[in-house]
Amino acid sequence: MLAAHIAVTILAAVITGAAAVAYLVGHGYPRAQLDMKGLPRSWMPVLGTLLAAGALGLLAGLAVPLLGALAAAGLVLYFVGALVAHLRVGSRKLVGAVVFLSAAVAALGLNPVLW
């Protein structure tokens, strides 16, 4: 169980960290996503910072499991919000949001704090 926790946590941290970098450097994909959802582009740094904090929290959770559980729970809320934002505008391109949400849920579910 510990090996699964470590593997899933690292995977979730890597993909979330990559998304954070995309938001923080102003990549075109996050800009298009914000435009499609009708959100201001000024939110990009805020959303990128939240993603970066979640990714770092997941990694820190390998040493302090409670911190990892809190970071994973925060990411679950973040990605549920992303999913709702997609559905609100009628978007059916949900694969990305579902993959990120699934990784965050798995990291939370495998966290030793919950055992």
C-alpha positions in Angstrom: 0.0 0.0 0.0 2.9 2.4 0.8 4.4 1.8 -2.7 1.1 2.7 -4.3 0.8 5.8 -2.2 4.2 7.0 -3.2 3.7 6.2 -6.9 0.3 7.8 -7.2 1.4 10.9 -5.1 4.4 11.5 -7.3 2.3 11.1 -10.5 -0.3 13.5 -9.2 2.3 16.0 -8.2 4.1 15.8 -11.6 1.0 16.3 -13.7 -0.4 19.0 -11.3 3.0 20.7 -11.3 3.1 20.6 -15.2 -0.3 22.3 -15.2 0.9 24.9 -12.7 3.9 25.8 -14.9 1.6 26.1 -18.0 -0.6 28.6 -16.1 2.3 30.5 -14.6 4.2 31.0 -17.9 1.0 32.0 -19.7 0.9 29.0 -22.2 -1.8 29.2 -24.8 -3.8 26.2 -23.6 -4.7 27.6 -20.2 -5.5 31.0 -21.8 -7.9 29.2 -24.2 -9.5 27.3 -21.3 -10.1 30.5 -19.4 -11.6 32.2 -22.5 -13.8 29.3 -23.2 -15.1 29.3 -19.6 -15.6 33.1 -19.6 -13.0 33.7 -16.8 -10.7 36.6 -16.8 -7.1 35.9 -17.8 -6.0 37.8 -14.7 -6.8 34.6 -12.8 -4.0 32.6 -14.5 -1.3 33.4 -12.0 -3.7 32.7 -9.1 -4.8 29.3 -10.5 -1.2 28.5 -11.4 -0.1 29.3 -7.8 -2.9 27.1 -6.4 -1.8 24.2 -8.6 1.8 24.7 -7.6 1.0 24.8 -4.0 -1.0 21.6 -4.4 1.8 19.8 -6.2 4.4 20.9 -3.6 2.0 19.9 -0.8 1.6 16.4 -2.3 5.4 16.0 -2.3 5.7 17.4 1.2 3.0 14.9 2.2 5.5 12.1 1.5 7.3 13.3 4.7 4.2 14.6 6.6 1.2 12.6 5.5 -1.4 15.0 7.0 0.0 17.8 4.8 -0.3 15.5 1.8 -3.9 14.7 2.7 -4.8 18.4 3.0 -3.1 19.2 -0.3 -4.9 16.3 -2.1 -8.2 17.4 -0.6 -7.6 21.0 -1.8 -6.7 19.7 -5.3 -9.9 17.6 -5.3 -11.9 20.8 -4.6 -10.0 22.7 -7.3 -10.6 20.0 -10.0 -14.3 19.6 -9.0 -14.5 23.4 -9.6 -12.8 23.0 -13.0 -15.3 20.2 -13.9 -18.2 22.4 -12.9 -16.8 25.3 -14.9 -16.6 23.1 -18.0 -20.2 21.9 -17.5 -21.5 25.4 -16.8 -20.5 26.5 -20.3 -21.6 23.3 -22.0 -18.2 22.0 -22.7 -18.0 18.2 -23.3 -14.2 18.2 -23.3 -13.9 16.8 -19.8 -11.1 14.3 -20.1 -8.4 16.6 -18.8 -10.4 17.6 -15.8 -11.4 14.0 -15.0 -7.8 12.8 -15.3 -6.6 15.5 -12.9 -9.5 14.9 -10.5 -8.9 11.2 -10.5 -5.2 11.6 -9.7 -6.1 13.9 -6.8 -8.8 11.5 -5.5 -6.3 8.6 -5.8 -3.6 10.5 -3.9 -6.1 11.4 -1.2 -7.5 7.9 -1.0 -4.1 6.3 -0.7 -2.8 8.7 1.9 -1.7 6.9 5.1 -3.6 9.4 7.3 -6.8 7.8 6.0 -5.7 4.2 6.7 
